[in-house]
Amino acid sequence: MSIGNSPEDDRTFPSDDREPIGRALKQARLAAGLGIEEVSASTRVRIPIVQGIEEDDFSRCGGDVYARGHIRTLARAVGLDPAPLIERYDAEHGGRPAPTPAAPLFEAERIRPEPRRPNWTAAMVAAIVAVVGFVGFTMFNGADEPKGTTTAEGEPAAAPEKATEAAKPKPAKPAPKPTGSAIAAVPADKVTVKLTADGKSWMSAKAADGKMIFDGFIQEGESKTFQDDERIDLVLGNAGAVELYVNGKKVSEKFEDGQVERLSYTKGDPEAG
């Protein structure tokens, strides 16, 4: 009696395209001749996270959104198509029952702020208050003006010059218009980057000389401000959850949730806030 695998035994082994996510990433990295340190340096994903993902341990990622972003970044770094790996992750971690391409998935998850509409009620109230104030001011000045007296010949006497001058309202000085530098309120000889988190995100910030200014998580509702004489280099682990203000101006570019972004800003940025 020969010993061998029956057809039923053959079906218990997964095909190559269904191998674990971590094993697929590790084999692709080795095939590309890259070490973990090289992949970590090129993707800005920390070494313990890379090691954990290659062992199919996603607990260090900080949640499903970060895990998807790290898988996508690592797959591109080692020359793999990230879409099948993301679909497999969703299937294994209670994601959507039907595979969905990564780009439409994040497009659906993005929250676009609705454009602010003009507050017509406040404008009407302000206009009414201004009209009432002007009418009241005019009536009050008319009541306080000195009435003319008559001379013995019956002709009206002229009002004293000082009283006439006092009755004239002095023109109000126009309020100075805020300049761009007043709005920005940042030093012109430095580059200033401010981040406000709408959700939890890992991030790092470096100065122009390569010195690490910050490396860690920024929590929802938290803000961070960094300054340097020449340049600020940023790595955002969840760029869609962060609002950026560079040199006092809001960055208009929109990022996706879970998207890893590497950004650099100087004193002349952004060109259009």
C-alpha positions in Angstrom: 0.0 0.0 0.0 1.7 3.2 -1.1 1.6 6.3 1.0 0.7 9.6 -0.8 -1.6 12.5 -0.9 -5.1 11.8 -2.0 -7.1 14.3 -4.1 -8.8 15.4 -1.0 -5.4 16.1 0.7 -4.3 18.2 -2.3 -7.4 20.4 -1.9 -6.4 21.3 1.7 -3.3 23.2 0.5 -3.9 26.9 -0.6 -2.9 27.9 -4.0 0.1 30.4 -4.4 -2.2 33.4 -4.9 -3.9 32.7 -1.6 -0.8 32.6 0.6 -0.8 34.7 3.7 -0.3 38.4 3.3 2.9 38.5 5.4 4.5 35.6 3.6 3.7 37.2 0.2 5.3 40.5 1.2 8.3 38.8 2.7 9.0 36.6 -0.3 8.7 39.6 -2.6 11.1 41.6 -0.5 13.7 38.7 -0.5 13.2 38.3 -4.2 14.0 42.0 -4.7 17.1 41.7 -2.6 15.9 44.1 0.1 16.4 44.0 3.8 13.8 45.0 6.4 15.9 48.1 7.2 15.9 49.2 3.6 12.2 48.8 3.2 11.6 50.7 6.5 13.8 53.5 5.3 12.2 53.8 1.9 8.6 53.6 3.2 9.0 55.3 6.6 7.1 52.3 8.2 8.9 51.4 11.4 10.9 48.2 11.6 8.8 46.5 14.3 5.6 47.1 12.2 7.3 45.7 9.0 8.4 42.6 11.0 4.9 42.2 12.5 3.1 42.4 9.1 5.5 39.9 7.6 4.4 37.5 10.4 0.7 38.3 9.8 0.6 40.2 13.1 -1.3 43.5 12.5 -1.7 44.5 16.1 1.1 47.1 15.9 -0.6 48.9 13.1 -3.1 50.7 15.3 -6.3 49.7 13.5 -7.7 48.5 10.2 -7.2 51.8 8.4 -3.5 51.9 9.3 -3.1 48.2 8.5 -4.5 48.8 5.0 -2.2 51.8 4.4 0.9 49.9 5.6 0.1 46.9 3.4 -0.4 49.1 0.4 2.9 51.0 1.0 5.0 47.8 1.6 3.5 46.0 -1.4 4.5 48.9 -3.7 8.0 49.0 -2.2 8.6 45.3 -3.0 6.9 45.4 -6.4 3.6 43.7 -5.6 0.1 44.8 -6.6 -1.5 45.9 -3.3 -5.2 45.4 -4.4 -5.3 41.6 -3.9 -3.6 41.9 -0.5 -6.1 44.6 0.6 -9.0 42.4 -0.5 -7.6 39.5 1.4 -7.1 41.6 4.5 -10.7 42.7 4.4 -11.9 39.2 3.9 -9.9 37.9 6.8 -10.7 40.8 9.2 -14.4 41.2 8.8 -14.3 43.7 6.0 -16.7 44.0 3.1 -18.1 40.7 1.8 -17.4 41.6 -1.8 -13.9 42.6 -2.8 -13.7 46.3 -3.6 -10.8 48.0 -5.4 -8.8 50.1 -3.0 -9.2 53.4 -4.7 -13.1 53.4 -4.7 -13.0 52.1 -1.1 -11.1 55.1 0.2 -13.1 57.4 -2.1 -16.2 56.2 -0.3 -14.6 56.6 3.1 -13.5 60.2 2.6 -15.6 62.8 4.3 -15.8 65.9 2.1 -16.7 69.1 4.0 -19.7 70.8 2.7 -19.1 74.3 1.4 -20.1 77.0 3.8 -23.2 78.9 2.9 -23.6 82.6 3.6 -25.5 83.4 6.8 -28.2 85.6 5.3 -30.1 85.9 8.6 -27.1 87.3 10.4 -26.4 89.7 7.5 -30.1 91.0 7.6 -30.0 91.5 11.4 -26.7 93.5 11.1 -28.2 95.7 8.3 -31.3 96.4 10.3 -29.2 97.3 13.4 -27.1 99.7 11.3 -30.2 101.4 9.8 -31.8 101.9 13.2 -28.6 103.2 14.7 -28.1 105.7 11.9 -31.7 107.0 12.2 -31.4 107.3 16.0 -28.0 109.1 15.7 -29.5 111.6 13.1 -32.5 112.3 15.3 -30.4 112.8 18.4 -28.1 115.2 16.7 -31.1 117.2 15.3 -32.6 117.5 18.8 -29.3 118.8 20.3 -28.6 121.5 17.7 -29.0 125.0 19.2 -32.1 126.8 18.0 -31.5 130.3 16.3 -32.4 133.4 18.2 -33.8 136.7 16.8 -32.3 140.1 17.0 -34.2 143.3 17.9 -34.8 143.9 14.2 -36.4 140.4 14.0 -33.6 138.8 12.0 -32.4 135.4 13.1 -29.0 135.5 14.9 -26.3 133.2 13.7 -25.4 130.3 16.0 -22.0 130.5 17.6 -19.2 128.9 15.5 -18.1 126.6 18.3 -21.5 125.2 18.8 -21.8 124.5 15.0 -18.5 122.7 15.0 -19.4 120.7 18.0 -22.7 119.6 16.4 -21.0 118.1 13.4 -20.3 114.4 13.8 -16.6 113.5 13.4 -16.0 110.9 10.7 -15.0 107.6 12.0 -11.6 106.3 11.2 -11.7 103.3 8.9 -10.6 100.1 10.5 -7.2 99.0 9.1 -7.6 96.0 6.7 -5.7 92.9 7.9 -2.6 92.1 5.8 -1.5 88.7 4.8 1.2 88.7 7.4 -1.2 89.7 10.1 -3.5 86.8 9.2 -0.7 84.3 9.0 0.8 85.5 12.3 4.0 83.5 11.6 7.6 84.6 11.3 8.6 85.5 7.7 12.2 84.2 8.1 11.1 80.6 9.1 9.0 77.8 7.8 6.1 77.0 10.1 4.0 73.9 9.8 0.9 73.3 12.0 -1.1 70.0 12.0 -4.6 69.5 13.5 -5.8 65.9 13.7 -9.4 65.0 12.8 -8.5 61.4 13.8 -5.6 59.4 15.2 -2.5 59.3 13.0 1.1 58.4 13.3 3.5 61.0 12.1 7.1 62.2 12.1 8.7 65.6 11.6 12.4 66.4 10.7 14.3 69.7 10.4 16.4 70.5 7.4 19.6 69.2 9.1 17.9 65.8 9.5 17.2 66.2 13.2 14.0 64.4 14.3 11.6 66.9 15.9 8.7 64.5 16.5 8.0 60.8 16.0 4.8 59.3 17.4 1.0 59.5 17.3 -1.2 62.6 17.2 -4.6 62.1 18.7 -8.0 63.4 17.4 -8.4 67.1 18.2 -4.7 67.5 19.0 -2.5 70.1 17.2 1.3 70.2 16.6 3.4 73.1 15.4 6.9 72.8 14.0 9.4 75.5 12.9 12.8 75.5 11.2 14.9 78.1 9.4 14.9 76.2 6.1 12.7 73.1 5.7 10.3 70.8 7.5 10.0 67.1 6.3 6.8 65.3 7.3 5.7 61.7 7.1 1.9 61.2 7.8 0.7 57.6 8.4 -3.0 58.6 8.0 -2.8 61.7 5.9 -6.6 61.9 5.4 -7.1 62.6 9.2 -4.8 65.6 9.3 -5.3 69.3 8.4 -2.2 71.1 7.3 -1.4 74.8 7.7 1.9 75.9 6.2 3.2 79.4 6.9 -0.2 80.4 8.1 -2.1 79.1 5.0 -4.2 76.0 4.8 -3.0 73.4 2.4 -5.8 72.8 -0.1 -4.7 69.3 -1.2 -7.0 66.5 0.0 -5.5 63.2 1.2 -7.2 59.8 1.7 -7.7 58.0 5.0 -5.0 55.5 5.6 -2.8 57.1 2.9 0.9 57.5 3.8 2.3 60.8 2.6 5.9 62.1 2.7 5.9 66.0 2.4 8.5 68.7 2.5 7.8 72.5 3.0 10.0 75.6 2.9 9.5 79.3 3.6 7.9 79.9 0.2 5.2 77.2 0.6 2.4 76.8 -0.1 2.1 78.7 -3.4 -1.7 78.8 -3.1 -3.2 78.3 0.4 
